[in-house]
Amino acid sequence: MTTHWRDIAIETEAGALPARLYGDRPGKGAAPLVLHLHGGAFTGGTLEGGACIAALLAAAGAVVVSADYPLACEHPFPFALTTAFAALGALYGRRADLAGRGAPLYVAGEEAGGNLAAGLAMMARDQQHPPLAGQILVSPMLDPSLATASLRAAEAGACGCKYADGWQKYLGSPDKAAHPYAAPLASSRLKGLPPALVVSAQDCPLRDEATRYARVLEQSGVATELDLLPGPTHWPDNLTQPPEGTAAALDASPPCWSEALRTLFSRFFASTRPGRRKPVANVL
């Protein structure tokens, strides 16, 4: 898959945020406009590392702005989230220029970026702006307790692993683990969130928290689709590989997971456009 993008800056009241723009404004009508946030366990990750998911979102028909948010080593919660929220508001104001008049707005992210996307959906609901058409969470980091069976099976979660270290630096102090914007699985109020596509894989250490979040979203009345892709996928590490190299890096049977993701994204965009039927829960 060939990736085309250009560097841009998202101008916010707090300053300019570096970003990459994938896809083009359609000549007629409007395309989905997506704010995408890369992974990296809150303490790492780059725009290059986010290129795979951003390119797949664009291949599914969206105009994608992948933002380089502040990392937790120097900026613990809520700095990255509030910065991303300012960027989300700026994109909403520019949606006609970027993706066409009336373009529906989405948030998306993988791993730590999935956490931020889920937090942005909550903030947008609570502040009643900007209106979101949906949220796309790919193996999101949602639970700082690190006690799920999928993490234990991957021998992850103990002190010294990247998830434990990432959570520690992102939260800054233990009390932040109870804040729903920081740890969405801690939230007791999920009603009113935009439709969600939650995707993980059978061999992903973050599988169980993604599955649990999809189920509590559905129980709260949020239109939710959950898809678990068969392994081996080597997620979430393989999500940071360049789009051209993902298929060669996998030993799974075709179709490879990158094509499966593109199909899921395309279907989600189609089902959540204004006037279309909302997605329903679906477990593969």
Disulfide bonds with the S-S distance in Angstrom:
none
